[in-house]
């Protein structure tokens, strides 16, 4: 319960059990109903939603409406550079 309260206060990541429940909730299933391959797809979905959320906030930062943690800014810049590099590499093939 302490870890949960810390997560709600943005002091630490949420407990792993909460993350698993969050992954399953949109599908209306319990974690016990999943196979090994399902976990990979749920993880991919969680990563996508995480990135989508931070990218939306990034857009607000660019408009001067909000701020975000510097480590997230650095990570998003790195991902952006890698995506642009990959796109240009594939474009030249």
Order of alpha helices (4+ residues) and beta strands (2+ residues): alpha-alpha-alpha-alpha
